[in-house]
Amino acid sequence: MTGVREMSEDCMRSLAHGFIVAVMLVSNAAGQAAPSAKAVPDVKTADATAVEFYRWYVKQVDDGGSPLMQSPQQVKEYVSASLWKVLQQTHGVEKDADYFLKAQDTMEDWAANISASPATMVDGSARTVVTLGASATSKKYLALDMIQEDGRWEIRRVTEAPQAK
């Protein structure tokens, strides 16, 4: 019986050793594949890009800044080349309202409450609705048309969206 037990223990050790070697080989192979996976850029969705932009933009305005005047390079990263030309000509103002906010001022709860609907694709561009604010009196809905330029989603047009129901 002792011989069977010793053989059984040897067999278990061999299996355990083989399992450990297999895990190490798989881990090593995964580690070697990782650098090529990192070479692929992190591609954001259009709606995630819109939320990222508005979080930054509203904060800048709330802090008393003028993003188009003080941070044009950062704004330029989020807008299409055609919209950038329009913004330069109009200084980002449209009918006495900020182009991106469609308002003269921000509401107190906008910076902490920014969301976007899942983007839908229409004729090669993405459309999303950004919601600023949380209360019925502060909510602002903005419809964004976005296109891909230089591998990123960029804002091509902002219009007021009808109030969501």
C-alpha positions in Angstrom: 0.0 0.0 0.0 2.9 2.3 0.7 4.2 1.9 -2.8 0.8 2.9 -4.3 0.6 5.9 -1.9 4.2 7.0 -2.9 3.3 6.6 -6.6 0.2 8.5 -6.1 2.0 11.4 -4.3 4.7 11.4 -7.0 1.9 11.5 -9.7 0.3 14.4 -7.9 3.6 16.3 -7.6 4.2 15.8 -11.3 0.7 17.0 -12.2 1.1 20.1 -9.9 4.6 20.8 -11.4 3.2 20.4 -14.9 0.3 22.8 -14.1 2.7 25.4 -12.7 4.9 25.2 -15.8 1.8 25.6 -18.0 0.6 28.6 -16.0 4.1 30.2 -16.3 4.2 29.6 -20.1 0.8 31.1 -20.6 1.7 34.1 -18.4 4.9 34.6 -20.3 3.1 34.4 -23.7 0.5 36.9 -22.4 3.3 39.2 -21.2 5.0 39.1 -24.6 1.7 39.9 -26.4 1.0 42.9 -24.2 3.4 45.4 -25.8 1.7 45.0 -29.2 -1.7 45.5 -27.6 -0.4 48.8 -26.0 0.5 50.1 -29.5 -3.2 50.4 -30.3 -4.4 53.9 -29.2 -7.2 54.2 -26.7 -10.2 55.1 -28.8 -12.9 56.9 -27.0 -16.5 56.7 -28.1 -18.1 59.9 -29.4 -20.4 60.3 -26.3 -17.4 59.8 -23.9 -15.4 62.4 -25.8 -18.4 64.8 -25.5 -18.7 64.3 -21.8 -14.9 64.7 -21.3 -15.0 68.0 -23.2 -18.0 69.4 -21.3 -16.5 68.5 -17.9 -13.4 70.5 -18.8 -15.2 73.3 -20.6 -17.8 74.0 -18.0 -15.2 74.0 -15.2 -13.1 76.5 -17.2 -16.1 78.8 -17.6 -17.2 78.3 -13.9 -13.7 79.4 -12.9 -14.2 82.6 -14.7 -12.2 81.6 -17.8 -12.7 81.9 -21.5 -11.6 78.6 -22.9 -11.4 79.8 -26.5 -9.2 82.7 -25.5 -7.1 81.1 -22.7 -6.9 77.5 -23.9 -7.4 77.5 -27.7 -5.1 74.4 -28.2 -7.2 72.3 -25.8 -10.4 73.4 -27.4 -8.9 72.6 -30.8 -8.3 69.0 -29.7 -12.1 68.5 -29.3 -13.5 70.4 -32.4 -13.3 69.7 -36.1 -11.2 71.9 -38.4 -14.3 73.4 -40.0 -15.9 74.3 -36.6 -12.5 75.7 -35.4 -12.6 78.2 -38.4 -16.1 79.3 -37.5 -15.2 79.7 -33.8 -12.2 81.9 -34.8 -14.4 84.1 -36.9 -17.2 84.4 -34.3 -15.0 84.2 -31.2 -17.2 81.4 -30.0 -20.2 83.7 -29.5 -23.5 83.2 -31.3 -26.4 85.6 -30.6 -24.8 86.7 -27.3 -24.5 83.1 -26.1 -21.5 80.8 -25.7 -21.4 78.5 -28.7 -20.9 75.3 -26.7 -23.3 76.1 -23.9 -26.1 77.9 -26.0 -26.3 80.1 -22.9 -24.7 83.3 -21.5 -23.9 81.7 -18.1 -23.6 78.3 -16.5 -26.0 77.0 -13.9 -24.6 76.0 -10.5 -25.1 72.3 -10.9 -23.9 71.9 -14.5 -20.2 71.0 -13.6 -21.2 68.1 -11.4 -24.0 66.8 -13.7 -22.9 66.1 -17.2 -24.0 63.1 -19.2 -24.5 62.1 -22.8 -26.8 59.7 -24.6 -25.2 56.8 -26.4 -24.0 58.1 -29.8 -25.9 56.9 -32.9 -24.2 56.8 -36.3 -25.8 58.8 -39.1 -24.1 59.2 -42.5 -20.6 58.7 -41.1 -21.0 61.0 -38.2 -22.0 60.4 -34.6 -24.9 62.1 -32.8 -25.3 62.4 -29.1 -27.3 64.6 -26.7 -25.3 66.1 -23.8 -27.3 66.9 -20.7 -26.0 69.6 -18.3 -27.6 69.9 -14.9 -29.8 67.8 -12.7 -32.9 69.7 -11.8 -35.9 70.5 -14.1 -35.0 74.2 -14.0 -31.3 73.8 -14.6 -31.2 71.1 -17.3 -29.8 72.1 -20.7 -29.9 69.7 -23.6 -27.3 70.0 -26.4 -27.3 68.0 -29.6 -23.8 67.3 -30.9 -22.8 66.2 -34.4 -19.3 64.6 -34.2 -16.9 63.3 -36.8 -13.7 61.4 -36.7 -10.6 63.5 -37.6 -7.0 62.3 -36.9 -8.4 59.2 -35.3 -10.4 61.0 -32.7 -14.1 62.1 -32.3 -14.4 65.8 -32.7 -17.3 68.1 -32.4 -18.6 69.4 -35.7 -21.8 71.2 -34.6 -23.6 72.0 -31.4 -27.3 72.9 -31.4 -29.9 73.1 -28.7 -31.8 69.9 -28.3 -35.5 69.7 -27.5 -36.2 69.0 -23.8 -36.1 65.3 -23.1 -39.3 63.7 -21.9 
